Amino acid sequence: MHSRLLARNDNSPLSLCRPAVVGLLTLVVGVWMSGAASAQDDDRQHETEARAALEEYFRALNAGDNEAIAAVSNFPRLSVGSNGQVLLRETPEEIAIDFEAVRQSGLDHSTLDLADAVHVSPDKVHFRIVFTRYAVDDSPITTMPGLYVVTQQDGHWGLQLQSVLPPTFTREP
């Protein structure tokens, strides 16, 4: 049946345009697909750069290096604690950690157990994270989920927002 329809229309003006229309549609779909692939490549690049900043933050935290933490941050820094308390820090001095007090509390290091990019844009990546804090003997102290937002400001990727939920695991004292 279709062959009769095509045969009947072979001499119509529409049938003469058909190859041009098919060619144009092929071109449009090809350009659209390459644009989508390019956007996905861009998203992967943004995610990779933001993830590197997030991982560097954890390295600096474990090294007890406030300068490195500040260097991998964007300001102002916003923190939302597991109790809902909101802290806005405008300067590197305001995010400085007393690492001696941290060590005296028994905390030795933290691991980034999960960093799943859930939203990616050219200047911001939202990571669903899970991290675990460990004692000197390498036993886990607590595991916490959260949302960390890494932003790009003036070409610099840095941690700008930390929001943690109550621990999913806490070692009994």
C-alpha positions as a Markdown table, in Angstrom:
| # | Residue | x | y | z |
|---|---|---|---|---|
| 1 | Met | 0.0 | 0.0 | 0.0 |
| 2 | His | 2.8 | 2.4 | 0.9 |
| 3 | Ser | 4.6 | 1.7 | -2.4 |
| 4 | Arg | 1.4 | 2.7 | -4.3 |
| 5 | Leu | 1.2 | 5.9 | -2.4 |
| 6 | Leu | 4.8 | 6.8 | -3.1 |
| 7 | Ala | 4.5 | 5.7 | -6.7 |
| 8 | Arg | 1.4 | 7.9 | -7.1 |
| 9 | Asn | 3.1 | 10.9 | -5.7 |
| 10 | Asp | 6.5 | 10.5 | -7.4 |
| 11 | Asn | 5.8 | 13.3 | -9.9 |
| 12 | Ser | 4.1 | 15.7 | -7.4 |
| 13 | Pro | 6.0 | 18.9 | -6.3 |
| 14 | Leu | 6.0 | 17.5 | -2.7 |
| 15 | Ser | 7.8 | 14.4 | -3.7 |
| 16 | Leu | 10.5 | 16.5 | -5.4 |
| 17 | Cys | 11.0 | 18.4 | -2.1 |
| 18 | Arg | 11.1 | 15.2 | 0.0 |
| 19 | Pro | 14.9 | 14.7 | -0.3 |
| 20 | Ala | 15.5 | 18.3 | 0.7 |
| 21 | Val | 13.2 | 18.0 | 3.7 |
| 22 | Val | 14.7 | 14.7 | 4.8 |
| 23 | Gly | 18.2 | 16.3 | 4.4 |
| 24 | Leu | 17.2 | 19.3 | 6.4 |
| 25 | Leu | 15.7 | 17.2 | 9.2 |
| 26 | Thr | 18.8 | 15.1 | 9.3 |
| 27 | Leu | 20.9 | 18.2 | 9.6 |
| 28 | Val | 18.7 | 19.7 | 12.4 |
| 29 | Val | 18.7 | 16.5 | 14.4 |
| 30 | Gly | 22.5 | 16.1 | 13.9 |
| 31 | Val | 23.2 | 19.6 | 15.1 |
| 32 | Trp | 20.8 | 19.2 | 18.0 |
| 33 | Met | 22.4 | 15.9 | 19.0 |
| 34 | Ser | 25.9 | 17.3 | 18.8 |
| 35 | Gly | 24.8 | 20.2 | 21.0 |
| 36 | Ala | 23.3 | 17.8 | 23.5 |
| 37 | Ala | 26.6 | 15.8 | 23.5 |
| 38 | Ser | 28.6 | 19.0 | 23.9 |
| 39 | Ala | 26.4 | 20.1 | 26.9 |
| 40 | Gln | 27.0 | 16.6 | 28.5 |
| 41 | Asp | 30.7 | 17.0 | 27.9 |
| 42 | Asp | 30.6 | 20.4 | 29.5 |
| 43 | Asp | 28.6 | 19.1 | 32.5 |
| 44 | Arg | 31.2 | 16.3 | 32.9 |
| 45 | Gln | 34.0 | 18.9 | 32.9 |
| 46 | His | 32.2 | 21.1 | 35.4 |
| 47 | Glu | 31.5 | 18.1 | 37.6 |
| 48 | Thr | 35.1 | 16.9 | 37.4 |
| 49 | Glu | 36.5 | 20.3 | 38.4 |
| 50 | Ala | 34.0 | 20.7 | 41.2 |
| 51 | Arg | 34.7 | 17.2 | 42.5 |
| 52 | Ala | 38.5 | 18.0 | 42.5 |
| 53 | Ala | 37.7 | 21.0 | 44.8 |
| 54 | Leu | 35.6 | 18.9 | 47.1 |
| 55 | Glu | 38.2 | 16.2 | 47.4 |
| 56 | Glu | 40.9 | 18.8 | 48.0 |
| 57 | Tyr | 38.7 | 20.2 | 50.8 |
| 58 | Phe | 38.8 | 16.8 | 52.5 |
| 59 | Arg | 42.5 | 16.5 | 52.0 |
| 60 | Ala | 43.1 | 19.9 | 53.6 |
| 61 | Leu | 40.7 | 19.1 | 56.4 |
| 62 | Asn | 42.6 | 15.8 | 57.2 |
| 63 | Ala | 46.0 | 17.6 | 56.9 |
| 64 | Gly | 44.8 | 20.2 | 59.5 |
| 65 | Asp | 45.6 | 23.0 | 57.0 |
| 66 | Asn | 43.4 | 26.1 | 57.4 |
| 67 | Glu | 45.2 | 27.9 | 54.6 |
| 68 | Ala | 44.4 | 25.1 | 52.2 |
| 69 | Ile | 40.8 | 24.9 | 53.4 |
| 70 | Ala | 40.4 | 28.7 | 52.7 |
| 71 | Ala | 42.1 | 28.2 | 49.3 |
| 72 | Val | 39.5 | 25.6 | 48.3 |
| 73 | Ser | 36.6 | 27.7 | 49.5 |
| 74 | Asn | 34.4 | 30.4 | 48.0 |
| 75 | Phe | 33.1 | 33.2 | 50.2 |
| 76 | Pro | 30.8 | 33.8 | 51.8 |
| 77 | Arg | 30.7 | 30.2 | 53.1 |
| 78 | Leu | 27.3 | 29.0 | 54.4 |
| 79 | Ser | 27.0 | 26.1 | 56.8 |
| 80 | Val | 23.8 | 24.5 | 57.9 |
| 81 | Gly | 24.3 | 22.1 | 60.8 |
| 82 | Ser | 22.5 | 18.9 | 61.6 |
| 83 | Asn | 20.4 | 20.8 | 64.1 |
| 84 | Gly | 19.4 | 23.4 | 61.5 |
| 85 | Gln | 21.8 | 26.1 | 62.8 |
| 86 | Val | 22.9 | 28.4 | 60.0 |
| 87 | Leu | 26.4 | 30.0 | 60.0 |
| 88 | Leu | 27.5 | 32.6 | 57.5 |
| 89 | Arg | 31.3 | 33.1 | 57.3 |
| 90 | Glu | 32.6 | 36.0 | 55.2 |
| 91 | Thr | 36.4 | 35.4 | 55.6 |
| 92 | Pro | 39.0 | 32.7 | 55.7 |
| 93 | Glu | 39.6 | 33.5 | 59.4 |
| 94 | Glu | 36.0 | 32.8 | 60.2 |
| 95 | Ile | 36.2 | 29.2 | 58.9 |
| 96 | Ala | 39.5 | 28.4 | 60.7 |
| 97 | Ile | 39.4 | 25.2 | 62.7 |
| 98 | Asp | 41.2 | 24.6 | 66.0 |
| 99 | Phe | 42.8 | 21.4 | 64.9 |
| 100 | Glu | 44.5 | 20.8 | 68.2 |
| 101 | Ala | 41.1 | 20.8 | 69.9 |
| 102 | Val | 39.8 | 18.5 | 67.2 |
| 103 | Arg | 42.6 | 16.0 | 67.9 |
| 104 | Gln | 42.1 | 16.2 | 71.6 |
| 105 | Ser | 38.4 | 15.2 | 71.1 |
| 106 | Gly | 39.6 | 12.0 | 69.6 |
| 107 | Leu | 38.9 | 12.7 | 65.9 |
| 108 | Asp | 41.8 | 11.8 | 63.6 |
| 109 | His | 40.5 | 12.0 | 60.0 |
| 110 | Ser | 37.4 | 12.0 | 57.8 |
| 111 | Thr | 36.6 | 10.1 | 54.6 |
| 112 | Leu | 34.4 | 11.2 | 51.8 |
| 113 | Asp | 32.4 | 8.0 | 51.3 |
| 114 | Leu | 30.0 | 9.3 | 48.7 |
| 115 | Ala | 30.0 | 12.3 | 46.4 |
| 116 | Asp | 27.1 | 12.0 | 44.0 |
| 117 | Ala | 26.7 | 15.1 | 41.7 |
| 118 | Val | 22.9 | 15.6 | 41.6 |
| 119 | His | 22.8 | 19.0 | 39.9 |
| 120 | Val | 25.4 | 20.4 | 37.5 |
| 121 | Ser | 25.7 | 23.8 | 35.9 |
| 122 | Pro | 28.6 | 25.8 | 34.5 |
| 123 | Asp | 29.1 | 27.6 | 37.9 |
| 124 | Lys | 27.7 | 25.3 | 40.5 |
| 125 | Val | 27.5 | 21.6 | 41.4 |
| 126 | His | 25.4 | 20.1 | 44.1 |
| 127 | Phe | 26.9 | 17.0 | 45.7 |
| 128 | Arg | 24.9 | 14.5 | 47.8 |
| 129 | Ile | 27.6 | 13.4 | 50.2 |
| 130 | Val | 28.2 | 10.9 | 53.0 |
| 131 | Phe | 31.3 | 11.2 | 55.1 |
| 132 | Thr | 32.7 | 9.3 | 58.1 |
| 133 | Arg | 34.8 | 10.6 | 60.9 |
| 134 | Tyr | 37.4 | 8.3 | 62.4 |
| 135 | Ala | 39.3 | 8.0 | 65.7 |
| 136 | Val | 43.1 | 7.6 | 65.9 |
| 137 | Asp | 42.7 | 3.8 | 66.1 |
| 138 | Asp | 40.8 | 4.0 | 62.7 |
| 139 | Ser | 37.5 | 3.1 | 64.3 |
| 140 | Pro | 34.5 | 5.0 | 63.0 |
| 141 | Ile | 33.1 | 7.7 | 65.2 |
| 142 | Thr | 30.2 | 9.0 | 63.2 |
| 143 | Thr | 28.8 | 8.9 | 59.6 |
| 144 | Met | 26.8 | 11.9 | 58.3 |
| 145 | Pro | 24.9 | 12.6 | 55.1 |
| 146 | Gly | 24.7 | 16.0 | 53.6 |
| 147 | Leu | 24.6 | 18.4 | 50.7 |
| 148 | Tyr | 27.7 | 20.3 | 49.7 |
| 149 | Val | 27.6 | 22.9 | 47.0 |
| 150 | Val | 30.8 | 23.8 | 45.1 |
| 151 | Thr | 30.7 | 27.0 | 43.1 |
| 152 | Gln | 32.9 | 28.5 | 40.4 |
| 153 | Gln | 33.7 | 32.2 | 41.1 |
| 154 | Asp | 36.1 | 34.0 | 38.7 |
| 155 | Gly | 37.4 | 30.7 | 37.4 |
| 156 | His | 38.0 | 29.2 | 40.9 |
| 157 | Trp | 36.0 | 26.1 | 42.1 |
| 158 | Gly | 35.5 | 26.1 | 45.8 |
| 159 | Leu | 33.2 | 24.8 | 48.5 |
| 160 | Gln | 30.6 | 27.4 | 49.4 |
| 161 | Leu | 27.7 | 25.6 | 51.2 |
| 162 | Gln | 27.7 | 22.7 | 53.6 |
| 163 | Ser | 24.5 | 21.3 | 54.9 |
| 164 | Val | 24.6 | 18.1 | 57.0 |
| 165 | Leu | 21.9 | 16.0 | 58.3 |
| 166 | Pro | 21.9 | 14.2 | 61.7 |
| 167 | Pro | 24.3 | 11.2 | 61.8 |
| 168 | Thr | 23.2 | 7.9 | 60.4 |
| 169 | Phe | 25.8 | 6.2 | 62.7 |
| 170 | Thr | 27.3 | 7.4 | 65.9 |
| 171 | Arg | 29.6 | 5.2 | 68.0 |
| 172 | Glu | 28.5 | 4.8 | 71.6 |
| 173 | Pro | 31.1 | 6.3 | 74.1 |
